[in-house]
Amino acid sequence: TSQVRRAASSVPSNIAEGYGREIRGSYQQFLRIAQGSLKELETQLLIAERTGIAPKATAASLLASTESVGKFLRLLIRKLSPD
């Protein structure tokens, strides 16, 4: 559970840190780091579900949320990319 908490808090923390740097390239870099943390969170949730630590319904709901956040991050990175 501590790994889940760490990965979950890392996603918004990296978004905020990148935004705070006020440099487009840095922001994109931190958004990519946030994507990596999101993938780590997804993996931890799948492990928790498969080992019986988290109920399937809870894991499914959280995984659906991570999918939404992932789509948001991909769109934001694409929007910030130079044409």
PDB file of N, CA, C and O in Angstrom:
ATOM      1  N   THR A   1       0.809  -1.214   0.000  1.00  0.00           N
ATOM      2  CA  THR A   1       0.000   0.000   0.000  1.00  0.00           C
ATOM      3  C   THR A   1       0.843   1.265   0.000  1.00  0.00           C
ATOM      4  O   THR A   1       0.426   2.289  -0.541  1.00  0.00           O
ATOM      5  N   SER A   2       2.012   1.204   0.595  1.00  0.00           N
ATOM      6  CA  SER A   2       2.863   2.406   0.583  1.00  0.00           C
ATOM      7  C   SER A   2       3.353   2.710  -0.834  1.00  0.00           C
ATOM      8  O   SER A   2       3.508   3.876  -1.198  1.00  0.00           O
ATOM      9  N   GLN A   3       3.595   1.672  -1.629  1.00  0.00           N
ATOM     10  CA  GLN A   3       4.009   1.901  -3.016  1.00  0.00           C
ATOM     11  C   GLN A   3       2.881   2.531  -3.820  1.00  0.00           C
ATOM     12  O   GLN A   3       3.125   3.383  -4.674  1.00  0.00           O
ATOM     13  N   VAL A   4       1.658   2.119  -3.553  1.00  0.00           N
ATOM     14  CA  VAL A   4       0.504   2.699  -4.244  1.00  0.00           C
ATOM     15  C   VAL A   4       0.384   4.172  -3.874  1.00  0.00           C
ATOM     16  O   VAL A   4       0.182   5.020  -4.744  1.00  0.00           O
ATOM     17  N   ARG A   5       0.505   4.474  -2.597  1.00  0.00           N
ATOM     18  CA  ARG A   5       0.417   5.874  -2.157  1.00  0.00           C
ATOM     19  C   ARG A   5       1.518   6.724  -2.773  1.00  0.00           C
ATOM     20  O   ARG A   5       1.271   7.842  -3.223  1.00  0.00           O
ATOM     21  N   ARG A   6       2.729   6.190  -2.790  1.00  0.00           N
ATOM     22  CA  ARG A   6       3.854   6.947  -3.332  1.00  0.00           C
ATOM     23  C   ARG A   6       3.660   7.219  -4.818  1.00  0.00           C
ATOM     24  O   ARG A   6       3.853   8.346  -5.274  1.00  0.00           O
ATOM     25  N   ALA A   7       3.281   6.195  -5.572  1.00  0.00           N
ATOM     26  CA  ALA A   7       3.073   6.375  -7.013  1.00  0.00           C
ATOM     27  C   ALA A   7       1.908   7.327  -7.275  1.00  0.00           C
ATOM     28  O   ALA A   7       1.979   8.172  -8.167  1.00  0.00           O
ATOM     29  N   ALA A   8       0.834   7.185  -6.493  1.00  0.00           N
ATOM     30  CA  ALA A   8      -0.340   8.042  -6.686  1.00  0.00           C
ATOM     31  C   ALA A   8      -0.023   9.502  -6.391  1.00  0.00           C
ATOM     32  O   ALA A   8      -0.501  10.393  -7.094  1.00  0.00           O
ATOM     33  N   SER A   9       0.769   9.755  -5.367  1.00  0.00           N
ATOM     34  CA  SER A   9       1.105  11.150  -5.038  1.00  0.00           C
ATOM     35  C   SER A   9       2.155  11.708  -5.988  1.00  0.00           C
ATOM     36  O   SER A   9       2.261  12.925  -6.147  1.00  0.00           O
ATOM     37  N   SER A  10       2.919  10.848  -6.610  1.00  0.00           N
ATOM     38  CA  SER A  10       3.959  11.287  -7.539  1.00  0.00           C
ATOM     39  C   SER A  10       3.376  11.898  -8.812  1.00  0.00           C
ATOM     40  O   SER A  10       3.972  12.804  -9.394  1.00  0.00           O
ATOM     41  N   VAL A  11       2.220  11.408  -9.243  1.00  0.00           N
ATOM     42  CA  VAL A  11       1.618  11.908 -10.491  1.00  0.00           C
ATOM     43  C   VAL A  11       1.310  13.400 -10.396  1.00  0.00           C
ATOM     44  O   VAL A  11       1.847  14.168 -11.195  1.00  0.00           O
ATOM     45  N   PRO A  12       0.472  13.851  -9.457  1.00  0.00           N
ATOM     46  CA  PRO A  12       0.192  15.288  -9.394  1.00  0.00           C
ATOM     47  C   PRO A  12       1.402  16.115  -8.968  1.00  0.00           C
ATOM     48  O   PRO A  12       1.527  17.279  -9.350  1.00  0.00           O
ATOM     49  N   SER A  13       2.287  15.517  -8.181  1.00  0.00           N
ATOM     50  CA  SER A  13       3.488  16.245  -7.755  1.00  0.00           C
ATOM     51  C   SER A  13       4.371  16.590  -8.948  1.00  0.00           C
ATOM     52  O   SER A  13       4.894  17.701  -9.037  1.00  0.00           O
ATOM     53  N   ASN A  14       4.535  15.645  -9.858  1.00  0.00           N
ATOM     54  CA  ASN A  14       5.348  15.910 -11.050  1.00  0.00           C
ATOM     55  C   ASN A  14       4.680  16.909 -11.985  1.00  0.00           C
ATOM     56  O   ASN A  14       5.357  17.734 -12.599  1.00  0.00           O
ATOM     57  N   ILE A  15       3.372  16.840 -12.096  1.00  0.00           N
ATOM     58  CA  ILE A  15       2.654  17.819 -12.917  1.00  0.00           C
ATOM     59  C   ILE A  15       2.870  19.217 -12.346  1.00  0.00           C
ATOM     60  O   ILE A  15       3.178  20.155 -13.083  1.00  0.00           O
ATOM     61  N   ALA A  16       2.708  19.350 -11.043  1.00  0.00           N
ATOM     62  CA  ALA A  16       2.874  20.656 -10.394  1.00  0.00           C
ATOM     63  C   ALA A  16       4.307  21.158 -10.500  1.00  0.00           C
ATOM     64  O   ALA A  16       4.535  22.336 -10.775  1.00  0.00           O
ATOM     65  N   GLU A  17       5.273  20.271 -10.284  1.00  0.00           N
ATOM     66  CA  GLU A  17       6.673  20.698 -10.365  1.00  0.00           C
ATOM     67  C   GLU A  17       7.024  21.183 -11.764  1.00  0.00           C
ATOM     68  O   GLU A  17       7.682  22.212 -11.921  1.00  0.00           O
ATOM     69  N   GLY A  18       6.592  20.453 -12.767  1.00  0.00           N
ATOM     70  CA  GLY A  18       6.866  20.871 -14.140  1.00  0.00           C
ATOM     71  C   GLY A  18       6.199  22.186 -14.488  1.00  0.00           C
ATOM     72  O   GLY A  18       6.801  23.041 -15.138  1.00  0.00           O
ATOM     73  N   TYR A  19       4.970  22.350 -14.062  1.00  0.00           N
ATOM     74  CA  TYR A  19       4.245  23.593 -14.333  1.00  0.00           C
ATOM     75  C   TYR A  19       4.928  24.768 -13.639  1.00  0.00           C
ATOM     76  O   TYR A  19       5.000  25.866 -14.191  1.00  0.00           O
ATOM     77  N   GLY A  20       5.420  24.538 -12.446  1.00  0.00           N
ATOM     78  CA  GLY A  20       6.070  25.593 -11.678  1.00  0.00           C
ATOM     79  C   GLY A  20       7.372  26.077 -12.279  1.00  0.00           C
ATOM     80  O   GLY A  20       7.825  27.178 -11.964  1.00  0.00           O
ATOM     81  N   ARG A  21       7.976  25.289 -13.126  1.00  0.00           N
ATOM     82  CA  ARG A  21       9.245  25.703 -13.745  1.00  0.00           C
ATOM     83  C   ARG A  21       9.048  26.719 -14.858  1.00  0.00           C
ATOM     84  O   ARG A  21       9.995  27.396 -15.257  1.00  0.00           O
ATOM     85  N   GLU A  22       7.837  26.827 -15.357  1.00  0.00           N
ATOM     86  CA  GLU A  22       7.468  27.833 -16.360  1.00  0.00           C
ATOM     87  C   GLU A  22       8.292  27.770 -17.645  1.00  0.00           C
ATOM     88  O   GLU A  22       8.453  28.778 -18.334  1.00  0.00           O
ATOM     89  N   ILE A  23       8.804  26.600 -17.959  1.00  0.00           N
ATOM     90  CA  ILE A  23       9.531  26.376 -19.207  1.00  0.00           C
ATOM     91  C   ILE A  23       8.846  25.199 -19.893  1.00  0.00           C
ATOM     92  O   ILE A  23       8.738  24.116 -19.318  1.00  0.00           O
ATOM     93  N   ARG A  24       8.392  25.411 -21.107  1.00  0.00           N
ATOM     94  CA  ARG A  24       7.600  24.403 -21.812  1.00  0.00           C
ATOM     95  C   ARG A  24       8.298  23.037 -21.848  1.00  0.00           C
ATOM     96  O   ARG A  24       7.669  22.017 -21.566  1.00  0.00           O
ATOM     97  N   GLY A  25       9.575  23.011 -22.187  1.00  0.00           N
ATOM     98  CA  GLY A  25      10.296  21.743 -22.274  1.00  0.00           C
ATOM     99  C   GLY A  25      10.364  21.023 -20.940  1.00  0.00           C
ATOM    100  O   GLY A  25      10.219  19.802 -20.881  1.00  0.00           O
ATOM    101  N   SER A  26      10.583  21.772 -19.870  1.00  0.00           N
ATOM    102  CA  SER A  26      10.614  21.167 -18.535  1.00  0.00           C
ATOM    103  C   SER A  26       9.248  20.621 -18.159  1.00  0.00           C
ATOM    104  O   SER A  26       9.134  19.541 -17.578  1.00  0.00           O
ATOM    105  N   TYR A  27       8.219  21.377 -18.497  1.00  0.00           N
ATOM    106  CA  TYR A  27       6.858  20.942 -18.184  1.00  0.00           C
ATOM    107  C   TYR A  27       6.562  19.618 -18.884  1.00  0.00           C
ATOM    108  O   TYR A  27       6.024  18.695 -18.272  1.00  0.00           O
ATOM    109  N   GLN A  28       6.910  19.527 -20.156  1.00  0.00           N
ATOM    110  CA  GLN A  28       6.688  18.282 -20.895  1.00  0.00           C
ATOM    111  C   GLN A  28       7.469  17.128 -20.267  1.00  0.00           C
ATOM    112  O   GLN A  28       6.952  16.017 -20.144  1.00  0.00           O
ATOM    113  N   GLN A  29       8.694  17.390 -19.877  1.00  0.00           N
ATOM    114  CA  GLN A  29       9.521  16.353 -19.252  1.00  0.00           C
ATOM    115  C   GLN A  29       8.851  15.828 -17.978  1.00  0.00           C
ATOM    116  O   GLN A  29       8.787  14.618 -17.760  1.00  0.00           O
ATOM    117  N   PHE A  30       8.355  16.736 -17.146  1.00  0.00           N
ATOM    118  CA  PHE A  30       7.714  16.309 -15.906  1.00  0.00           C
ATOM    119  C   PHE A  30       6.367  15.631 -16.168  1.00  0.00           C
ATOM    120  O   PHE A  30       5.951  14.767 -15.397  1.00  0.00           O
ATOM    121  N   LEU A  31       5.691  16.013 -17.241  1.00  0.00           N
ATOM    122  CA  LEU A  31       4.461  15.310 -17.608  1.00  0.00           C
ATOM    123  C   LEU A  31       4.778  13.874 -18.015  1.00  0.00           C
ATOM    124  O   LEU A  31       4.012  12.959 -17.714  1.00  0.00           O
ATOM    125  N   ARG A  32       5.887  13.675 -18.689  1.00  0.00           N
ATOM    126  CA  ARG A  32       6.300  12.310 -19.058  1.00  0.00           C
ATOM    127  C   ARG A  32       6.674  11.502 -17.817  1.00  0.00           C
ATOM    128  O   ARG A  32       6.385  10.308 -17.736  1.00  0.00           O
ATOM    129  N   ILE A  33       7.312  12.152 -16.863  1.00  0.00           N
ATOM    130  CA  ILE A  33       7.625  11.473 -15.597  1.00  0.00           C
ATOM    131  C   ILE A  33       6.325  11.089 -14.889  1.00  0.00           C
ATOM    132  O   ILE A  33       6.211   9.999 -14.328  1.00  0.00           O
ATOM    133  N   ALA A  34       5.346  11.998 -14.921  1.00  0.00           N
ATOM    134  CA  ALA A  34       4.036  11.705 -14.328  1.00  0.00           C
ATOM    135  C   ALA A  34       3.395  10.500 -15.020  1.00  0.00           C
ATOM    136  O   ALA A  34       2.757   9.675 -14.366  1.00  0.00           O
ATOM    137  N   GLN A  35       3.563  10.398 -16.339  1.00  0.00           N
ATOM    138  CA  GLN A  35       3.043   9.233 -17.069  1.00  0.00           C
ATOM    139  C   GLN A  35       3.689   7.948 -16.549  1.00  0.00           C
ATOM    140  O   GLN A  35       3.014   6.936 -16.361  1.00  0.00           O
ATOM    141  N   GLY A  36       4.982   7.998 -16.321  1.00  0.00           N
ATOM    142  CA  GLY A  36       5.677   6.826 -15.791  1.00  0.00           C
ATOM    143  C   GLY A  36       5.165   6.443 -14.414  1.00  0.00           C
ATOM    144  O   GLY A  36       4.974   5.263 -14.122  1.00  0.00           O
ATOM    145  N   SER A  37       4.943   7.439 -13.573  1.00  0.00           N
ATOM    146  CA  SER A  37       4.397   7.179 -12.238  1.00  0.00           C
ATOM    147  C   SER A  37       2.994   6.600 -12.332  1.00  0.00           C
ATOM    148  O   SER A  37       2.614   5.744 -11.533  1.00  0.00           O
ATOM    149  N   LEU A  38       2.231   7.064 -13.300  1.00  0.00           N
ATOM    150  CA  LEU A  38       0.879   6.548 -13.503  1.00  0.00           C
ATOM    151  C   LEU A  38       0.924   5.076 -13.913  1.00  0.00           C
ATOM    152  O   LEU A  38       0.114   4.275 -13.446  1.00  0.00           O
ATOM    153  N   LYS A  39       1.859   4.723 -14.775  1.00  0.00           N
ATOM    154  CA  LYS A  39       2.012   3.320 -15.178  1.00  0.00           C
ATOM    155  C   LYS A  39       2.432   2.463 -13.980  1.00  0.00           C
ATOM    156  O   LYS A  39       1.979   1.329 -13.827  1.00  0.00           O
ATOM    157  N   GLU A  40       3.298   3.018 -13.142  1.00  0.00           N
ATOM    158  CA  GLU A  40       3.703   2.305 -11.928  1.00  0.00           C
ATOM    159  C   GLU A  40       2.484   2.083 -11.029  1.00  0.00           C
ATOM    160  O   GLU A  40       2.310   0.998 -10.473  1.00  0.00           O
ATOM    161  N   LEU A  41       1.646   3.106 -10.888  1.00  0.00           N
ATOM    162  CA  LEU A  41       0.432   2.985 -10.080  1.00  0.00           C
ATOM    163  C   LEU A  41      -0.484   1.907 -10.651  1.00  0.00           C
ATOM    164  O   LEU A  41      -1.021   1.090  -9.903  1.00  0.00           O
ATOM    165  N   GLU A  42      -0.667   1.900 -11.966  1.00  0.00           N
ATOM    166  CA  GLU A  42      -1.507   0.881 -12.599  1.00  0.00           C
ATOM    167  C   GLU A  42      -0.979  -0.515 -12.293  1.00  0.00           C
ATOM    168  O   GLU A  42      -1.750  -1.424 -11.986  1.00  0.00           O
ATOM    169  N   THR A  43       0.320  -0.678 -12.376  1.00  0.00           N
ATOM    170  CA  THR A  43       0.929  -1.978 -12.091  1.00  0.00           C
ATOM    171  C   THR A  43       0.686  -2.393 -10.648  1.00  0.00           C
ATOM    172  O   THR A  43       0.338  -3.543 -10.379  1.00  0.00           O
ATOM    173  N   GLN A  44       0.869  -1.460  -9.719  1.00  0.00           N
ATOM    174  CA  GLN A  44       0.651  -1.764  -8.305  1.00  0.00           C
ATOM    175  C   GLN A  44      -0.812  -2.123  -8.029  1.00  0.00           C
ATOM    176  O   GLN A  44      -1.098  -3.001  -7.216  1.00  0.00           O
ATOM    177  N   LEU A  45      -1.730  -1.443  -8.707  1.00  0.00           N
ATOM    178  CA  LEU A  45      -3.153  -1.760  -8.535  1.00  0.00           C
ATOM    179  C   LEU A  45      -3.479  -3.152  -9.069  1.00  0.00           C
ATOM    180  O   LEU A  45      -4.249  -3.893  -8.458  1.00  0.00           O
ATOM    181  N   LEU A  46      -2.891  -3.502 -10.209  1.00  0.00           N
ATOM    182  CA  LEU A  46      -3.108  -4.847 -10.759  1.00  0.00           C
ATOM    183  C   LEU A  46      -2.552  -5.919  -9.828  1.00  0.00           C
ATOM    184  O   LEU A  46      -3.177  -6.960  -9.622  1.00  0.00           O
ATOM    185  N   ILE A  47      -1.387  -5.659  -9.273  1.00  0.00           N
ATOM    186  CA  ILE A  47      -0.792  -6.610  -8.322  1.00  0.00           C
ATOM    187  C   ILE A  47      -1.681  -6.743  -7.087  1.00  0.00           C
ATOM    188  O   ILE A  47      -1.923  -7.849  -6.603  1.00  0.00           O
ATOM    189  N   ALA A  48      -2.167  -5.604  -6.580  1.00  0.00           N
ATOM    190  CA  ALA A  48      -3.033  -5.625  -5.396  1.00  0.00           C
ATOM    191  C   ALA A  48      -4.312  -6.412  -5.663  1.00  0.00           C
ATOM    192  O   ALA A  48      -4.792  -7.144  -4.798  1.00  0.00           O
ATOM    193  N   GLU A  49      -4.853  -6.259  -6.853  1.00  0.00           N
ATOM    194  CA  GLU A  49      -6.066  -6.998  -7.209  1.00  0.00           C
ATOM    195  C   GLU A  49      -5.778  -8.495  -7.314  1.00  0.00           C
ATOM    196  O   GLU A  49      -6.518  -9.315  -6.771  1.00  0.00           O
ATOM    197  N   ARG A  50      -4.719  -8.838  -8.002  1.00  0.00           N
ATOM    198  CA  ARG A  50      -4.420 -10.254  -8.255  1.00  0.00           C
ATOM    199  C   ARG A  50      -3.990 -11.004  -7.002  1.00  0.00           C
ATOM    200  O   ARG A  50      -4.162 -12.220  -6.912  1.00  0.00           O
ATOM    201  N   THR A  51      -3.436 -10.288  -6.041  1.00  0.00           N
ATOM    202  CA  THR A  51      -3.019 -10.935  -4.795  1.00  0.00           C
ATOM    203  C   THR A  51      -4.104 -10.880  -3.726  1.00  0.00           C
ATOM    204  O   THR A  51      -3.917 -11.391  -2.622  1.00  0.00           O
ATOM    205  N   GLY A  52      -5.236 -10.261  -4.052  1.00  0.00           N
ATOM    206  CA  GLY A  52      -6.343 -10.206  -3.110  1.00  0.00           C
ATOM    207  C   GLY A  52      -6.262  -9.078  -2.097  1.00  0.00           C
ATOM    208  O   GLY A  52      -7.081  -9.014  -1.181  1.00  0.00           O
ATOM    209  N   ILE A  53      -5.294  -8.192  -2.245  1.00  0.00           N
ATOM    210  CA  ILE A  53      -5.172  -7.061  -1.320  1.00  0.00           C
ATOM    211  C   ILE A  53      -6.285  -6.050  -1.559  1.00  0.00           C
ATOM    212  O   ILE A  53      -6.817  -5.469  -0.613  1.00  0.00           O
ATOM    213  N   ALA A  54      -6.636  -5.842  -2.826  1.00  0.00           N
ATOM    214  CA  ALA A  54      -7.699  -4.896  -3.185  1.00  0.00           C
ATOM    215  C   ALA A  54      -8.846  -5.656  -3.840  1.00  0.00           C
ATOM    216  O   ALA A  54      -8.614  -6.521  -4.685  1.00  0.00           O
ATOM    217  N   PRO A  55     -10.078  -5.342  -3.458  1.00  0.00           N
ATOM    218  CA  PRO A  55     -11.225  -5.969  -4.129  1.00  0.00           C
ATOM    219  C   PRO A  55     -11.242  -5.619  -5.618  1.00  0.00           C
ATOM    220  O   PRO A  55     -10.817  -4.533  -6.012  1.00  0.00           O
ATOM    221  N   LYS A  56     -11.730  -6.536  -6.429  1.00  0.00           N
ATOM    222  CA  LYS A  56     -11.744  -6.322  -7.883  1.00  0.00           C
ATOM    223  C   LYS A  56     -12.487  -5.048  -8.270  1.00  0.00           C
ATOM    224  O   LYS A  56     -12.027  -4.309  -9.140  1.00  0.00           O
ATOM    225  N   ALA A  57     -13.616  -4.781  -7.645  1.00  0.00           N
ATOM    226  CA  ALA A  57     -14.406  -3.591  -7.992  1.00  0.00           C
ATOM    227  C   ALA A  57     -13.629  -2.311  -7.688  1.00  0.00           C
ATOM    228  O   ALA A  57     -13.669  -1.354  -8.461  1.00  0.00           O
ATOM    229  N   THR A  58     -12.933  -2.303  -6.571  1.00  0.00           N
ATOM    230  CA  THR A  58     -12.134  -1.126  -6.201  1.00  0.00           C
ATOM    231  C   THR A  58     -11.003  -0.928  -7.190  1.00  0.00           C
ATOM    232  O   THR A  58     -10.777   0.181  -7.674  1.00  0.00           O
ATOM    233  N   ALA A  59     -10.293  -2.007  -7.488  1.00  0.00           N
ATOM    234  CA  ALA A  59      -9.177  -1.918  -8.435  1.00  0.00           C
ATOM    235  C   ALA A  59      -9.675  -1.475  -9.807  1.00  0.00           C
ATOM    236  O   ALA A  59      -9.033  -0.653 -10.461  1.00  0.00           O
ATOM    237  N   ALA A  60     -10.802  -2.007 -10.245  1.00  0.00           N
ATOM    238  CA  ALA A  60     -11.347  -1.641 -11.559  1.00  0.00           C
ATOM    239  C   ALA A  60     -11.697  -0.161 -11.612  1.00  0.00           C
ATOM    240  O   ALA A  60     -11.427   0.509 -12.610  1.00  0.00           O
ATOM    241  N   SER A  61     -12.290   0.344 -10.556  1.00  0.00           N
ATOM    242  CA  SER A  61     -12.643   1.768 -10.504  1.00  0.00           C
ATOM    243  C   SER A  61     -11.399   2.649 -10.540  1.00  0.00           C
ATOM    244  O   SER A  61     -11.352   3.646 -11.260  1.00  0.00           O
ATOM    245  N   LEU A  62     -10.404   2.275  -9.764  1.00  0.00           N
ATOM    246  CA  LEU A  62      -9.162   3.054  -9.735  1.00  0.00           C
ATOM    247  C   LEU A  62      -8.422   2.971 -11.064  1.00  0.00           C
ATOM    248  O   LEU A  62      -7.856   3.964 -11.522  1.00  0.00           O
ATOM    249  N   LEU A  63      -8.424   1.804 -11.680  1.00  0.00           N
ATOM    250  CA  LEU A  63      -7.772   1.658 -12.983  1.00  0.00           C
ATOM    251  C   LEU A  63      -8.478   2.484 -14.056  1.00  0.00           C
ATOM    252  O   LEU A  63      -7.827   3.023 -14.951  1.00  0.00           O
ATOM    253  N   ALA A  64      -9.794   2.584 -13.971  1.00  0.00           N
ATOM    254  CA  ALA A  64     -10.529   3.435 -14.915  1.00  0.00           C
ATOM    255  C   ALA A  64     -10.123   4.894 -14.729  1.00  0.00           C
ATOM    256  O   ALA A  64     -10.004   5.642 -15.699  1.00  0.00           O
ATOM    257  N   SER A  65      -9.914   5.287 -13.490  1.00  0.00           N
ATOM    258  CA  SER A  65      -9.466   6.662 -13.221  1.00  0.00           C
ATOM    259  C   SER A  65      -8.067   6.901 -13.767  1.00  0.00           C
ATOM    260  O   SER A  65      -7.787   7.964 -14.319  1.00  0.00           O
ATOM    261  N   THR A  66      -7.188   5.916 -13.615  1.00  0.00           N
ATOM    262  CA  THR A  66      -5.829   6.097 -14.140  1.00  0.00           C
ATOM    263  C   THR A  66      -5.849   6.195 -15.659  1.00  0.00           C
ATOM    264  O   THR A  66      -5.039   6.907 -16.252  1.00  0.00           O
ATOM    265  N   GLU A  67      -6.776   5.479 -16.287  1.00  0.00           N
ATOM    266  CA  GLU A  67      -6.897   5.561 -17.747  1.00  0.00           C
ATOM    267  C   GLU A  67      -7.310   6.974 -18.170  1.00  0.00           C
ATOM    268  O   GLU A  67      -6.787   7.509 -19.148  1.00  0.00           O
ATOM    269  N   SER A  68      -8.235   7.564 -17.443  1.00  0.00           N
ATOM    270  CA  SER A  68      -8.666   8.939 -17.748  1.00  0.00           C
ATOM    271  C   SER A  68      -7.531   9.932 -17.569  1.00  0.00           C
ATOM    272  O   SER A  68      -7.334  10.819 -18.399  1.00  0.00           O
ATOM    273  N   VAL A  69      -6.790   9.780 -16.486  1.00  0.00           N
ATOM    274  CA  VAL A  69      -5.653  10.672 -16.236  1.00  0.00           C
ATOM    275  C   VAL A  69      -4.597  10.486 -17.321  1.00  0.00           C
ATOM    276  O   VAL A  69      -4.000  11.459 -17.783  1.00  0.00           O
ATOM    277  N   GLY A  70      -4.367   9.246 -17.724  1.00  0.00           N
ATOM    278  CA  GLY A  70      -3.403   8.970 -18.785  1.00  0.00           C
ATOM    279  C   GLY A  70      -3.778   9.642 -20.093  1.00  0.00           C
ATOM    280  O   GLY A  70      -2.916  10.190 -20.780  1.00  0.00           O
ATOM    281  N   LYS A  71      -5.050   9.604 -20.443  1.00  0.00           N
ATOM    282  CA  LYS A  71      -5.514  10.280 -21.665  1.00  0.00           C
ATOM    283  C   LYS A  71      -5.282  11.781 -21.565  1.00  0.00           C
ATOM    284  O   LYS A  71      -4.833  12.416 -22.520  1.00  0.00           O
ATOM    285  N   PHE A  72      -5.589  12.338 -20.406  1.00  0.00           N
ATOM    286  CA  PHE A  72      -5.373  13.768 -20.184  1.00  0.00           C
ATOM    287  C   PHE A  72      -3.894  14.127 -20.359  1.00  0.00           C
ATOM    288  O   PHE A  72      -3.566  15.111 -21.021  1.00  0.00           O
ATOM    289  N   LEU A  73      -3.007  13.328 -19.765  1.00  0.00           N
ATOM    290  CA  LEU A  73      -1.569  13.607 -19.876  1.00  0.00           C
ATOM    291  C   LEU A  73      -1.100  13.521 -21.326  1.00  0.00           C
ATOM    292  O   LEU A  73      -0.338  14.373 -21.782  1.00  0.00           O
ATOM    293  N   ARG A  74      -1.553  12.494 -22.057  1.00  0.00           N
ATOM    294  CA  ARG A  74      -1.159  12.358 -23.463  1.00  0.00           C
ATOM    295  C   ARG A  74      -1.605  13.561 -24.280  1.00  0.00           C
ATOM    296  O   ARG A  74      -0.840  14.083 -25.092  1.00  0.00           O
ATOM    297  N   LEU A  75      -2.839  14.002 -24.069  1.00  0.00           N
ATOM    298  CA  LEU A  75      -3.347  15.162 -24.810  1.00  0.00           C
ATOM    299  C   LEU A  75      -2.583  16.429 -24.458  1.00  0.00           C
ATOM    300  O   LEU A  75      -2.276  17.233 -25.338  1.00  0.00           O
ATOM    301  N   LEU A  76      -2.276  16.611 -23.194  1.00  0.00           N
ATOM    302  CA  LEU A  76      -1.549  17.800 -22.768  1.00  0.00           C
ATOM    303  C   LEU A  76      -0.137  17.809 -23.340  1.00  0.00           C
ATOM    304  O   LEU A  76       0.334  18.847 -23.806  1.00  0.00           O
ATOM    305  N   ILE A  77       0.537  16.677 -23.311  1.00  0.00           N
ATOM    306  CA  ILE A  77       1.884  16.586 -23.885  1.00  0.00           C
ATOM    307  C   ILE A  77       1.830  16.887 -25.379  1.00  0.00           C
ATOM    308  O   ILE A  77       2.670  17.621 -25.898  1.00  0.00           O
ATOM    309  N   ARG A  78       0.849  16.324 -26.064  1.00  0.00           N
ATOM    310  CA  ARG A  78       0.704  16.570 -27.502  1.00  0.00           C
ATOM    311  C   ARG A  78       0.456  18.057 -27.779  1.00  0.00           C
ATOM    312  O   ARG A  78       1.020  18.618 -28.719  1.00  0.00           O
ATOM    313  N   LYS A  79      -0.377  18.682 -26.971  1.00  0.00           N
ATOM    314  CA  LYS A  79      -0.685  20.100 -27.166  1.00  0.00           C
ATOM    315  C   LYS A  79       0.549  20.978 -26.944  1.00  0.00           C
ATOM    316  O   LYS A  79       0.711  21.996 -27.617  1.00  0.00           O
ATOM    317  N   LEU A  80       1.405  20.598 -26.020  1.00  0.00           N
ATOM    318  CA  LEU A  80       2.600  21.383 -25.718  1.00  0.00           C
ATOM    319  C   LEU A  80       3.745  21.126 -26.695  1.00  0.00           C
ATOM    320  O   LEU A  80       4.711  21.889 -26.740  1.00  0.00           O
ATOM    321  N   SER A  81       3.635  20.047 -27.478  1.00  0.00           N
ATOM    322  CA  SER A  81       4.704  19.714 -28.423  1.00  0.00           C
ATOM    323  C   SER A  81       4.727  20.711 -29.575  1.00  0.00           C
ATOM    324  O   SER A  81       3.678  21.141 -30.054  1.00  0.00           O
ATOM    325  N   PRO A  82       5.943  21.080 -30.020  1.00  0.00           N
ATOM    326  CA  PRO A  82       6.022  21.982 -31.173  1.00  0.00           C
ATOM    327  C   PRO A  82       5.469  21.284 -32.410  1.00  0.00           C
ATOM    328  O   PRO A  82       5.607  20.071 -32.569  1.00  0.00           O
ATOM    329  N   ASP A  83       4.851  22.058 -33.271  1.00  0.00           N
ATOM    330  CA  ASP A  83       4.249  21.492 -34.495  1.00  0.00           C
ATOM    331  C   ASP A  83       5.284  21.046 -35.485  1.00  0.00           C
ATOM    332  O   ASP A  83       4.939  20.550 -36.558  1.00  0.00           O
TER     333      ASP A  83
END
